């Protein structure tokens, strides 16, 4: 991978001796992440209190591919969060 002068990511693949079909995907698997709410965000926003009572994740809904990136999207509810 390299970055072009137009700030575009370029992926070059040598397909000699490749078995078809081939998949060129820089994301080999879904990102692994965790969420925690221990009450503080150290060093971020001057340690402001998290919205612990927001009930983030109380409801989750699959939306399909909303933005056309070929990955299904989800909506995560937070009924205790004020907007």
PyMOL Python script that loads the backbone (N, CA, C, O; Angstrom):
from pymol import cmd

cmd.read_pdbstr("""\
ATOM      1  N   UNK A   1       0.844  -1.174   0.000  1.00  0.00           N
ATOM      2  CA  UNK A   1       0.000   0.000   0.000  1.00  0.00           C
ATOM      3  C   UNK A   1       0.883   1.229   0.000  1.00  0.00           C
ATOM      4  O   UNK A   1       1.975   1.242   0.568  1.00  0.00           O
ATOM      5  N   UNK A   2       0.375   2.266  -0.658  1.00  0.00           N
ATOM      6  CA  UNK A   2       1.087   3.538  -0.632  1.00  0.00           C
ATOM      7  C   UNK A   2       0.087   4.665  -0.833  1.00  0.00           C
ATOM      8  O   UNK A   2      -1.031   4.448  -1.299  1.00  0.00           O
ATOM      9  N   UNK A   3       0.500   5.852  -0.480  1.00  0.00           N
ATOM     10  CA  UNK A   3      -0.337   7.032  -0.610  1.00  0.00           C
ATOM     11  C   UNK A   3       0.098   7.799  -1.840  1.00  0.00           C
ATOM     12  O   UNK A   3       1.281   8.094  -2.008  1.00  0.00           O
ATOM     13  N   UNK A   4      -0.860   8.127  -2.708  1.00  0.00           N
ATOM     14  CA  UNK A   4      -0.535   8.855  -3.930  1.00  0.00           C
ATOM     15  C   UNK A   4      -0.353  10.337  -3.636  1.00  0.00           C
ATOM     16  O   UNK A   4      -0.622  10.802  -2.528  1.00  0.00           O
ATOM     17  N   UNK A   5       0.109  11.074  -4.650  1.00  0.00           N
ATOM     18  CA  UNK A   5       0.283  12.518  -4.479  1.00  0.00           C
ATOM     19  C   UNK A   5      -1.055  13.224  -4.293  1.00  0.00           C
ATOM     20  O   UNK A   5      -1.102  14.347  -3.791  1.00  0.00           O
ATOM     21  N   UNK A   6      -2.162  12.556  -4.705  1.00  0.00           N
ATOM     22  CA  UNK A   6      -3.504  13.116  -4.531  1.00  0.00           C
ATOM     23  C   UNK A   6      -4.136  12.658  -3.219  1.00  0.00           C
ATOM     24  O   UNK A   6      -5.340  12.807  -3.011  1.00  0.00           O
ATOM     25  N   UNK A   7      -3.298  12.094  -2.331  1.00  0.00           N
ATOM     26  CA  UNK A   7      -3.748  11.641  -1.021  1.00  0.00           C
ATOM     27  C   UNK A   7      -4.747  10.487  -1.109  1.00  0.00           C
ATOM     28  O   UNK A   7      -5.668  10.398  -0.297  1.00  0.00           O
ATOM     29  N   UNK A   8      -4.565   9.604  -2.098  1.00  0.00           N
ATOM     30  CA  UNK A   8      -5.397   8.422  -2.249  1.00  0.00           C
ATOM     31  C   UNK A   8      -4.568   7.190  -1.897  1.00  0.00           C
ATOM     32  O   UNK A   8      -3.386   7.108  -2.232  1.00  0.00           O
ATOM     33  N   UNK A   9      -5.192   6.248  -1.227  1.00  0.00           N
ATOM     34  CA  UNK A   9      -4.513   5.012  -0.878  1.00  0.00           C
ATOM     35  C   UNK A   9      -4.487   4.097  -2.097  1.00  0.00           C
ATOM     36  O   UNK A   9      -5.527   3.831  -2.700  1.00  0.00           O
ATOM     37  N   UNK A  10      -3.300   3.617  -2.458  1.00  0.00           N
ATOM     38  CA  UNK A  10      -3.137   2.731  -3.606  1.00  0.00           C
ATOM     39  C   UNK A  10      -2.697   1.366  -3.098  1.00  0.00           C
ATOM     40  O   UNK A  10      -1.725   1.249  -2.351  1.00  0.00           O
ATOM     41  N   UNK A  11      -3.427   0.337  -3.514  1.00  0.00           N
ATOM     42  CA  UNK A  11      -3.076  -1.034  -3.175  1.00  0.00           C
ATOM     43  C   UNK A  11      -2.675  -1.728  -4.464  1.00  0.00           C
ATOM     44  O   UNK A  11      -3.483  -1.855  -5.383  1.00  0.00           O
ATOM     45  N   UNK A  12      -1.432  -2.176  -4.534  1.00  0.00           N
ATOM     46  CA  UNK A  12      -0.947  -2.891  -5.707  1.00  0.00           C
ATOM     47  C   UNK A  12      -0.836  -4.368  -5.364  1.00  0.00           C
ATOM     48  O   UNK A  12      -0.333  -4.734  -4.302  1.00  0.00           O
ATOM     49  N   UNK A  13      -1.314  -5.218  -6.280  1.00  0.00           N
ATOM     50  CA  UNK A  13      -1.311  -6.652  -6.043  1.00  0.00           C
ATOM     51  C   UNK A  13      -0.671  -7.349  -7.226  1.00  0.00           C
ATOM     52  O   UNK A  13      -1.053  -7.112  -8.373  1.00  0.00           O
ATOM     53  N   UNK A  14       0.293  -8.201  -6.957  1.00  0.00           N
ATOM     54  CA  UNK A  14       0.888  -9.044  -7.992  1.00  0.00           C
ATOM     55  C   UNK A  14       0.049 -10.312  -8.061  1.00  0.00           C
ATOM     56  O   UNK A  14       0.127 -11.160  -7.172  1.00  0.00           O
ATOM     57  N   UNK A  15      -0.757 -10.445  -9.119  1.00  0.00           N
ATOM     58  CA  UNK A  15      -1.649 -11.598  -9.216  1.00  0.00           C
ATOM     59  C   UNK A  15      -1.076 -12.746 -10.050  1.00  0.00           C
ATOM     60  O   UNK A  15      -1.802 -13.666 -10.425  1.00  0.00           O
ATOM     61  N   UNK A  16       0.203 -12.691 -10.333  1.00  0.00           N
ATOM     62  CA  UNK A  16       0.844 -13.798 -11.038  1.00  0.00           C
ATOM     63  C   UNK A  16       0.767 -15.042 -10.154  1.00  0.00           C
ATOM     64  O   UNK A  16       1.102 -14.990  -8.971  1.00  0.00           O
ATOM     65  N   UNK A  17       0.332 -16.138 -10.724  1.00  0.00           N
ATOM     66  CA  UNK A  17       0.157 -17.417 -10.026  1.00  0.00           C
ATOM     67  C   UNK A  17      -0.973 -17.398  -9.002  1.00  0.00           C
ATOM     68  O   UNK A  17      -1.038 -18.282  -8.148  1.00  0.00           O
ATOM     69  N   UNK A  18      -1.858 -16.416  -9.069  1.00  0.00           N
ATOM     70  CA  UNK A  18      -2.980 -16.347  -8.131  1.00  0.00           C
ATOM     71  C   UNK A  18      -4.082 -17.294  -8.570  1.00  0.00           C
ATOM     72  O   UNK A  18      -4.229 -17.567  -9.762  1.00  0.00           O
ATOM     73  N   UNK A  19      -4.853 -17.796  -7.624  1.00  0.00           N
ATOM     74  CA  UNK A  19      -6.031 -18.594  -7.913  1.00  0.00           C
ATOM     75  C   UNK A  19      -7.234 -17.665  -7.886  1.00  0.00           C
ATOM     76  O   UNK A  19      -7.419 -16.913  -6.930  1.00  0.00           O
ATOM     77  N   UNK A  20      -8.042 -17.713  -8.918  1.00  0.00           N
ATOM     78  CA  UNK A  20      -9.179 -16.806  -9.020  1.00  0.00           C
ATOM     79  C   UNK A  20     -10.434 -17.490  -8.539  1.00  0.00           C
ATOM     80  O   UNK A  20     -10.512 -18.715  -8.632  1.00  0.00           O
ATOM     81  N   UNK A  21     -11.434 -16.770  -8.025  1.00  0.00           N
ATOM     82  CA  UNK A  21     -11.381 -15.323  -7.800  1.00  0.00           C
ATOM     83  C   UNK A  21     -10.511 -14.982  -6.596  1.00  0.00           C
ATOM     84  O   UNK A  21     -10.376 -15.777  -5.665  1.00  0.00           O
ATOM     85  N   UNK A  22      -9.934 -13.811  -6.630  1.00  0.00           N
ATOM     86  CA  UNK A  22      -9.145 -13.333  -5.499  1.00  0.00           C
ATOM     87  C   UNK A  22      -9.889 -12.173  -4.849  1.00  0.00           C
ATOM     88  O   UNK A  22     -10.634 -11.447  -5.508  1.00  0.00           O
ATOM     89  N   UNK A  23      -9.680 -12.014  -3.575  1.00  0.00           N
ATOM     90  CA  UNK A  23     -10.287 -10.900  -2.841  1.00  0.00           C
ATOM     91  C   UNK A  23      -9.171  -9.984  -2.383  1.00  0.00           C
ATOM     92  O   UNK A  23      -8.214 -10.417  -1.741  1.00  0.00           O
ATOM     93  N   UNK A  24      -9.307  -8.724  -2.719  1.00  0.00           N
ATOM     94  CA  UNK A  24      -8.341  -7.723  -2.274  1.00  0.00           C
ATOM     95  C   UNK A  24      -9.067  -6.854  -1.263  1.00  0.00           C
ATOM     96  O   UNK A  24      -9.880  -6.003  -1.621  1.00  0.00           O
ATOM     97  N   UNK A  25      -8.761  -7.082  -0.007  1.00  0.00           N
ATOM     98  CA  UNK A  25      -9.451  -6.385   1.071  1.00  0.00           C
ATOM     99  C   UNK A  25      -8.437  -6.068   2.160  1.00  0.00           C
ATOM    100  O   UNK A  25      -7.947  -6.981   2.826  1.00  0.00           O
ATOM    101  N   UNK A  26      -8.111  -4.791   2.356  1.00  0.00           N
ATOM    102  CA  UNK A  26      -7.125  -4.463   3.387  1.00  0.00           C
ATOM    103  C   UNK A  26      -7.615  -4.783   4.798  1.00  0.00           C
ATOM    104  O   UNK A  26      -6.815  -4.861   5.730  1.00  0.00           O
ATOM    105  N   UNK A  27      -8.916  -4.967   4.957  1.00  0.00           N
ATOM    106  CA  UNK A  27      -9.464  -5.369   6.251  1.00  0.00           C
ATOM    107  C   UNK A  27      -9.701  -6.868   6.200  1.00  0.00           C
ATOM    108  O   UNK A  27     -10.685  -7.313   5.608  1.00  0.00           O
ATOM    109  N   UNK A  28      -8.833  -7.646   6.799  1.00  0.00           N
ATOM    110  CA  UNK A  28      -8.959  -9.094   6.736  1.00  0.00           C
ATOM    111  C   UNK A  28     -10.023  -9.635   7.679  1.00  0.00           C
ATOM    112  O   UNK A  28     -10.459 -10.776   7.530  1.00  0.00           O
ATOM    113  N   UNK A  29     -10.441  -8.838   8.638  1.00  0.00           N
ATOM    114  CA  UNK A  29     -11.506  -9.227   9.547  1.00  0.00           C
ATOM    115  C   UNK A  29     -12.081  -7.968  10.184  1.00  0.00           C
ATOM    116  O   UNK A  29     -11.496  -6.888  10.105  1.00  0.00           O
ATOM    117  N   UNK A  30     -13.226  -8.130  10.810  1.00  0.00           N
ATOM    118  CA  UNK A  30     -13.850  -6.986  11.474  1.00  0.00           C
ATOM    119  C   UNK A  30     -12.951  -6.488  12.599  1.00  0.00           C
ATOM    120  O   UNK A  30     -12.270  -7.270  13.262  1.00  0.00           O
ATOM    121  N   UNK A  31     -12.961  -5.205  12.798  1.00  0.00           N
ATOM    122  CA  UNK A  31     -12.149  -4.610  13.863  1.00  0.00           C
ATOM    123  C   UNK A  31     -12.589  -5.144  15.218  1.00  0.00           C
ATOM    124  O   UNK A  31     -13.781  -5.325  15.467  1.00  0.00           O
ATOM    125  N   UNK A  32     -11.634  -5.391  16.079  1.00  0.00           N
ATOM    126  CA  UNK A  32     -11.932  -5.834  17.433  1.00  0.00           C
ATOM    127  C   UNK A  32     -11.883  -4.618  18.347  1.00  0.00           C
ATOM    128  O   UNK A  32     -10.893  -3.886  18.358  1.00  0.00           O
ATOM    129  N   UNK A  33     -12.939  -4.403  19.107  1.00  0.00           N
ATOM    130  CA  UNK A  33     -12.977  -3.255  19.987  1.00  0.00           C
ATOM    131  C   UNK A  33     -13.806  -3.586  21.208  1.00  0.00           C
ATOM    132  O   UNK A  33     -14.633  -4.497  21.189  1.00  0.00           O
ATOM    133  N   UNK A  34     -13.580  -2.847  22.248  1.00  0.00           N
ATOM    134  CA  UNK A  34     -14.340  -3.009  23.474  1.00  0.00           C
ATOM    135  C   UNK A  34     -14.817  -1.645  23.942  1.00  0.00           C
ATOM    136  O   UNK A  34     -14.256  -0.611  23.581  1.00  0.00           O
ATOM    137  N   UNK A  35     -15.839  -1.667  24.734  1.00  0.00           N
ATOM    138  CA  UNK A  35     -16.398  -0.439  25.286  1.00  0.00           C
ATOM    139  C   UNK A  35     -16.401  -0.575  26.800  1.00  0.00           C
ATOM    140  O   UNK A  35     -16.770  -1.622  27.332  1.00  0.00           O
ATOM    141  N   UNK A  36     -15.996   0.465  27.486  1.00  0.00           N
ATOM    142  CA  UNK A  36     -16.105   0.465  28.936  1.00  0.00           C
ATOM    143  C   UNK A  36     -16.542   1.849  29.377  1.00  0.00           C
ATOM    144  O   UNK A  36     -16.275   2.846  28.706  1.00  0.00           O
ATOM    145  N   UNK A  37     -17.201   1.893  30.489  1.00  0.00           N
ATOM    146  CA  UNK A  37     -17.648   3.168  31.040  1.00  0.00           C
ATOM    147  C   UNK A  37     -17.359   3.156  32.532  1.00  0.00           C
ATOM    148  O   UNK A  37     -18.242   2.887  33.346  1.00  0.00           O
ATOM    149  N   UNK A  38     -16.128   3.448  32.877  1.00  0.00           N
ATOM    150  CA  UNK A  38     -15.756   3.443  34.286  1.00  0.00           C
ATOM    151  C   UNK A  38     -15.945   4.808  34.935  1.00  0.00           C
ATOM    152  O   UNK A  38     -15.553   5.015  36.083  1.00  0.00           O
ATOM    153  N   UNK A  39     -16.545   5.735  34.201  1.00  0.00           N
ATOM    154  CA  UNK A  39     -16.854   7.036  34.774  1.00  0.00           C
ATOM    155  C   UNK A  39     -15.944   8.156  34.348  1.00  0.00           C
ATOM    156  O   UNK A  39     -16.337   9.319  34.435  1.00  0.00           O
ATOM    157  N   UNK A  40     -14.732   7.857  33.886  1.00  0.00           N
ATOM    158  CA  UNK A  40     -13.800   8.912  33.513  1.00  0.00           C
ATOM    159  C   UNK A  40     -13.122   8.605  32.186  1.00  0.00           C
ATOM    160  O   UNK A  40     -12.925   7.444  31.826  1.00  0.00           O
ATOM    161  N   UNK A  41     -12.773   9.649  31.476  1.00  0.00           N
ATOM    162  CA  UNK A  41     -11.954   9.542  30.270  1.00  0.00           C
ATOM    163  C   UNK A  41     -10.625  10.211  30.589  1.00  0.00           C
ATOM    164  O   UNK A  41     -10.488  11.412  30.356  1.00  0.00           O
ATOM    165  N   UNK A  42      -9.646   9.490  31.109  1.00  0.00           N
ATOM    166  CA  UNK A  42      -8.387  10.116  31.514  1.00  0.00           C
ATOM    167  C   UNK A  42      -7.727  10.880  30.377  1.00  0.00           C
ATOM    168  O   UNK A  42      -7.529  10.347  29.285  1.00  0.00           O
ATOM    169  N   UNK A  43      -7.392  12.125  30.644  1.00  0.00           N
ATOM    170  CA  UNK A  43      -6.667  12.931  29.673  1.00  0.00           C
ATOM    171  C   UNK A  43      -7.491  13.449  28.516  1.00  0.00           C
ATOM    172  O   UNK A  43      -6.970  14.189  27.683  1.00  0.00           O
ATOM    173  N   UNK A  44      -8.739  13.092  28.437  1.00  0.00           N
ATOM    174  CA  UNK A  44      -9.582  13.525  27.326  1.00  0.00           C
ATOM    175  C   UNK A  44     -10.648  14.478  27.846  1.00  0.00           C
ATOM    176  O   UNK A  44     -11.344  14.176  28.815  1.00  0.00           O
ATOM    177  N   UNK A  45     -10.770  15.608  27.209  1.00  0.00           N
ATOM    178  CA  UNK A  45     -11.775  16.604  27.587  1.00  0.00           C
ATOM    179  C   UNK A  45     -11.689  16.974  29.066  1.00  0.00           C
ATOM    180  O   UNK A  45     -12.709  17.138  29.736  1.00  0.00           O
ATOM    181  N   UNK A  46     -10.465  17.102  29.564  1.00  0.00           N
ATOM    182  CA  UNK A  46     -10.243  17.511  30.956  1.00  0.00           C
ATOM    183  C   UNK A  46     -10.936  16.597  31.963  1.00  0.00           C
ATOM    184  O   UNK A  46     -11.449  17.059  32.982  1.00  0.00           O
ATOM    185  N   UNK A  47     -10.946  15.304  31.672  1.00  0.00           N
ATOM    186  CA  UNK A  47     -11.535  14.299  32.574  1.00  0.00           C
ATOM    187  C   UNK A  47     -13.010  14.547  32.875  1.00  0.00           C
ATOM    188  O   UNK A  47     -13.452  14.355  34.008  1.00  0.00           O
ATOM    189  N   UNK A  48     -13.765  14.970  31.877  1.00  0.00           N
ATOM    190  CA  UNK A  48     -15.198  15.168  32.084  1.00  0.00           C
ATOM    191  C   UNK A  48     -15.881  13.834  32.361  1.00  0.00           C
ATOM    192  O   UNK A  48     -15.436  12.794  31.875  1.00  0.00           O
ATOM    193  N   UNK A  49     -16.942  13.861  33.127  1.00  0.00           N
ATOM    194  CA  UNK A  49     -17.689  12.662  33.489  1.00  0.00           C
ATOM    195  C   UNK A  49     -18.384  12.075  32.261  1.00  0.00           C
ATOM    196  O   UNK A  49     -18.986  12.810  31.479  1.00  0.00           O
ATOM    197  N   UNK A  50     -18.302  10.750  32.091  1.00  0.00           N
ATOM    198  CA  UNK A  50     -19.028  10.075  31.020  1.00  0.00           C
ATOM    199  C   UNK A  50     -20.523  10.084  31.313  1.00  0.00           C
ATOM    200  O   UNK A  50     -20.940  10.288  32.453  1.00  0.00           O
ATOM    201  N   UNK A  51     -21.307   9.865  30.301  1.00  0.00           N
ATOM    202  CA  UNK A  51     -22.743   9.711  30.471  1.00  0.00           C
ATOM    203  C   UNK A  51     -23.028   8.260  30.863  1.00  0.00           C
ATOM    204  O   UNK A  51     -23.581   7.494  30.074  1.00  0.00           O
ATOM    205  N   UNK A  52     -22.649   7.894  32.082  1.00  0.00           N
ATOM    206  CA  UNK A  52     -22.791   6.510  32.531  1.00  0.00           C
ATOM    207  C   UNK A  52     -24.251   6.089  32.540  1.00  0.00           C
ATOM    208  O   UNK A  52     -24.559   4.927  32.275  1.00  0.00           O
ATOM    209  N   UNK A  53     -25.149   7.009  32.838  1.00  0.00           N
ATOM    210  CA  UNK A  53     -26.569   6.681  32.895  1.00  0.00           C
ATOM    211  C   UNK A  53     -27.266   6.797  31.543  1.00  0.00           C
ATOM    212  O   UNK A  53     -28.496   6.787  31.489  1.00  0.00           O
ATOM    213  N   UNK A  54     -26.521   6.904  30.466  1.00  0.00           N
ATOM    214  CA  UNK A  54     -27.112   7.057  29.138  1.00  0.00           C
ATOM    215  C   UNK A  54     -27.710   5.756  28.620  1.00  0.00           C
ATOM    216  O   UNK A  54     -28.488   5.779  27.667  1.00  0.00           O
ATOM    217  N   UNK A  55     -27.365   4.621  29.227  1.00  0.00           N
ATOM    218  CA  UNK A  55     -27.843   3.303  28.798  1.00  0.00           C
ATOM    219  C   UNK A  55     -27.427   2.985  27.367  1.00  0.00           C
ATOM    220  O   UNK A  55     -28.208   2.428  26.595  1.00  0.00           O
ATOM    221  N   UNK A  56     -26.189   3.342  27.016  1.00  0.00           N
ATOM    222  CA  UNK A  56     -25.678   3.060  25.675  1.00  0.00           C
ATOM    223  C   UNK A  56     -25.729   1.562  25.433  1.00  0.00           C
ATOM    224  O   UNK A  56     -25.267   0.779  26.263  1.00  0.00           O
ATOM    225  N   UNK A  57     -26.285   1.166  24.308  1.00  0.00           N
ATOM    226  CA  UNK A  57     -26.392  -0.240  23.958  1.00  0.00           C
ATOM    227  C   UNK A  57     -27.661  -0.898  24.456  1.00  0.00           C
ATOM    228  O   UNK A  57     -27.838  -2.102  24.274  1.00  0.00           O
ATOM    229  N   UNK A  58     -28.557  -0.135  25.085  1.00  0.00           N
ATOM    230  CA  UNK A  58     -29.818  -0.686  25.577  1.00  0.00           C
ATOM    231  C   UNK A  58     -30.614  -1.292  24.437  1.00  0.00           C
ATOM    232  O   UNK A  58     -31.277  -2.316  24.602  1.00  0.00           O
ATOM    233  N   UNK A  59     -30.544  -0.652  23.281  1.00  0.00           N
ATOM    234  CA  UNK A  59     -31.181  -1.204  22.083  1.00  0.00           C
ATOM    235  C   UNK A  59     -30.207  -1.107  20.919  1.00  0.00           C
ATOM    236  O   UNK A  59     -29.489  -0.118  20.768  1.00  0.00           O
ATOM    237  N   UNK A  60     -30.196  -2.144  20.107  1.00  0.00           N
ATOM    238  CA  UNK A  60     -29.327  -2.207  18.933  1.00  0.00           C
ATOM    239  C   UNK A  60     -30.160  -2.723  17.774  1.00  0.00           C
ATOM    240  O   UNK A  60     -30.940  -3.661  17.936  1.00  0.00           O
ATOM    241  N   UNK A  61     -29.997  -2.110  16.597  1.00  0.00           N
ATOM    242  CA  UNK A  61     -30.744  -2.542  15.417  1.00  0.00           C
ATOM    243  C   UNK A  61     -29.826  -2.636  14.212  1.00  0.00           C
ATOM    244  O   UNK A  61     -29.008  -1.747  13.973  1.00  0.00           O
ATOM    245  N   UNK A  62     -29.962  -3.714  13.455  1.00  0.00           N
ATOM    246  CA  UNK A  62     -29.236  -3.848  12.201  1.00  0.00           C
ATOM    247  C   UNK A  62     -29.911  -3.006  11.133  1.00  0.00           C
ATOM    248  O   UNK A  62     -31.132  -3.064  10.984  1.00  0.00           O
ATOM    249  N   UNK A  63     -29.142  -2.226  10.389  1.00  0.00           N
ATOM    250  CA  UNK A  63     -29.703  -1.312   9.397  1.00  0.00           C
ATOM    251  C   UNK A  63     -29.409  -1.722   7.962  1.00  0.00           C
ATOM    252  O   UNK A  63     -29.914  -1.098   7.029  1.00  0.00           O
ATOM    253  N   UNK A  64     -28.603  -2.757   7.770  1.00  0.00           N
ATOM    254  CA  UNK A  64     -28.146  -3.069   6.420  1.00  0.00           C
ATOM    255  C   UNK A  64     -26.992  -2.147   6.055  1.00  0.00           C
ATOM    256  O   UNK A  64     -26.405  -1.506   6.926  1.00  0.00           O
ATOM    257  N   UNK A  65     -26.668  -2.080   4.776  1.00  0.00           N
ATOM    258  CA  UNK A  65     -25.542  -1.263   4.310  1.00  0.00           C
ATOM    259  C   UNK A  65     -26.026   0.154   4.007  1.00  0.00           C
ATOM    260  O   UNK A  65     -26.412   0.447   2.875  1.00  0.00           O
ATOM    261  N   UNK A  66     -26.007   1.021   4.995  1.00  0.00           N
ATOM    262  CA  UNK A  66     -26.531   2.385   4.860  1.00  0.00           C
ATOM    263  C   UNK A  66     -25.648   3.262   3.979  1.00  0.00           C
ATOM    264  O   UNK A  66     -26.163   4.021   3.158  1.00  0.00           O
ATOM    265  N   UNK A  67     -24.338   3.172   4.132  1.00  0.00           N
ATOM    266  CA  UNK A  67     -23.438   4.090   3.432  1.00  0.00           C
ATOM    267  C   UNK A  67     -22.772   3.496   2.198  1.00  0.00           C
ATOM    268  O   UNK A  67     -21.888   4.128   1.620  1.00  0.00           O
ATOM    269  N   UNK A  68     -23.171   2.307   1.782  1.00  0.00           N
ATOM    270  CA  UNK A  68     -22.669   1.739   0.539  1.00  0.00           C
ATOM    271  C   UNK A  68     -21.243   1.237   0.584  1.00  0.00           C
ATOM    272  O   UNK A  68     -20.613   1.110  -0.466  1.00  0.00           O
ATOM    273  N   UNK A  69     -20.699   0.941   1.779  1.00  0.00           N
ATOM    274  CA  UNK A  69     -19.315   0.464   1.863  1.00  0.00           C
ATOM    275  C   UNK A  69     -19.218  -1.061   1.874  1.00  0.00           C
ATOM    276  O   UNK A  69     -18.148  -1.619   2.115  1.00  0.00           O
ATOM    277  N   UNK A  70     -20.338  -1.729   1.612  1.00  0.00           N
ATOM    278  CA  UNK A  70     -20.443  -3.186   1.563  1.00  0.00           C
ATOM    279  C   UNK A  70     -20.286  -3.849   2.930  1.00  0.00           C
ATOM    280  O   UNK A  70     -20.030  -5.050   3.009  1.00  0.00           O
ATOM    281  N   UNK A  71     -20.437  -3.080   3.996  1.00  0.00           N
ATOM    282  CA  UNK A  71     -20.476  -3.615   5.352  1.00  0.00           C
ATOM    283  C   UNK A  71     -21.815  -3.212   5.964  1.00  0.00           C
ATOM    284  O   UNK A  71     -22.245  -2.067   5.823  1.00  0.00           O
ATOM    285  N   UNK A  72     -22.474  -4.150   6.644  1.00  0.00           N
ATOM    286  CA  UNK A  72     -23.727  -3.812   7.298  1.00  0.00           C
ATOM    287  C   UNK A  72     -23.473  -2.850   8.448  1.00  0.00           C
ATOM    288  O   UNK A  72     -22.458  -2.942   9.139  1.00  0.00           O
ATOM    289  N   UNK A  73     -24.405  -1.929   8.643  1.00  0.00           N
ATOM    290  CA  UNK A  73     -24.299  -0.916   9.685  1.00  0.00           C
ATOM    291  C   UNK A  73     -25.306  -1.211  10.792  1.00  0.00           C
ATOM    292  O   UNK A  73     -26.288  -1.919  10.572  1.00  0.00           O
ATOM    293  N   UNK A  74     -25.060  -0.670  11.970  1.00  0.00           N
ATOM    294  CA  UNK A  74     -25.959  -0.848  13.104  1.00  0.00           C
ATOM    295  C   UNK A  74     -26.253   0.500  13.746  1.00  0.00           C
ATOM    296  O   UNK A  74     -25.461   1.438  13.653  1.00  0.00           O
ATOM    297  N   UNK A  75     -27.393   0.576  14.391  1.00  0.00           N
ATOM    298  CA  UNK A  75     -27.740   1.743  15.206  1.00  0.00           C
ATOM    299  C   UNK A  75     -27.691   1.293  16.662  1.00  0.00           C
ATOM    300  O   UNK A  75     -28.223   0.239  17.009  1.00  0.00           O
ATOM    301  N   UNK A  76     -27.057   2.087  17.503  1.00  0.00           N
ATOM    302  CA  UNK A  76     -26.923   1.758  18.920  1.00  0.00           C
ATOM    303  C   UNK A  76     -27.649   2.829  19.718  1.00  0.00           C
ATOM    304  O   UNK A  76     -27.304   4.008  19.657  1.00  0.00           O
ATOM    305  N   UNK A  77     -28.652   2.406  20.461  1.00  0.00           N
ATOM    306  CA  UNK A  77     -29.465   3.344  21.208  1.00  0.00           C
ATOM    307  C   UNK A  77     -28.849   3.743  22.536  1.00  0.00           C
ATOM    308  O   UNK A  77     -28.065   3.000  23.124  1.00  0.00           O
ATOM    309  N   UNK A  78     -29.218   4.929  22.995  1.00  0.00           N
ATOM    310  CA  UNK A  78     -28.805   5.445  24.302  1.00  0.00           C
ATOM    311  C   UNK A  78     -29.959   6.278  24.843  1.00  0.00           C
ATOM    312  O   UNK A  78     -29.895   7.507  24.826  1.00  0.00           O
ATOM    313  N   UNK A  79     -31.035   5.611  25.332  1.00  0.00           N
ATOM    314  CA  UNK A  79     -32.241   6.343  25.720  1.00  0.00           C
ATOM    315  C   UNK A  79     -32.049   7.327  26.870  1.00  0.00           C
ATOM    316  O   UNK A  79     -32.874   8.223  27.045  1.00  0.00           O
ATOM    317  N   UNK A  80     -30.994   7.186  27.651  1.00  0.00           N
ATOM    318  CA  UNK A  80     -30.756   8.120  28.747  1.00  0.00           C
ATOM    319  C   UNK A  80     -29.905   9.312  28.360  1.00  0.00           C
ATOM    320  O   UNK A  80     -29.630  10.171  29.198  1.00  0.00           O
ATOM    321  N   UNK A  81     -29.481   9.381  27.104  1.00  0.00           N
ATOM    322  CA  UNK A  81     -28.612  10.467  26.631  1.00  0.00           C
ATOM    323  C   UNK A  81     -29.468  11.626  26.140  1.00  0.00           C
ATOM    324  O   UNK A  81     -30.361  11.429  25.316  1.00  0.00           O
ATOM    325  N   UNK A  82     -29.211  12.811  26.626  1.00  0.00           N
ATOM    326  CA  UNK A  82     -29.921  13.987  26.125  1.00  0.00           C
ATOM    327  C   UNK A  82     -29.174  14.539  24.923  1.00  0.00           C
ATOM    328  O   UNK A  82     -27.944  14.545  24.896  1.00  0.00           O
ATOM    329  N   UNK A  83     -29.904  14.990  23.954  1.00  0.00           N
ATOM    330  CA  UNK A  83     -29.284  15.501  22.726  1.00  0.00           C
ATOM    331  C   UNK A  83     -29.185  16.998  22.755  1.00  0.00           C
ATOM    332  O   UNK A  83     -28.689  17.602  21.805  1.00  0.00           O
TER     333      UNK A  83
END
""", "prot")
cmd.dss("prot")
cmd.show_as("cartoon", "prot")
cmd.util.cbc("prot")
cmd.orient("prot")
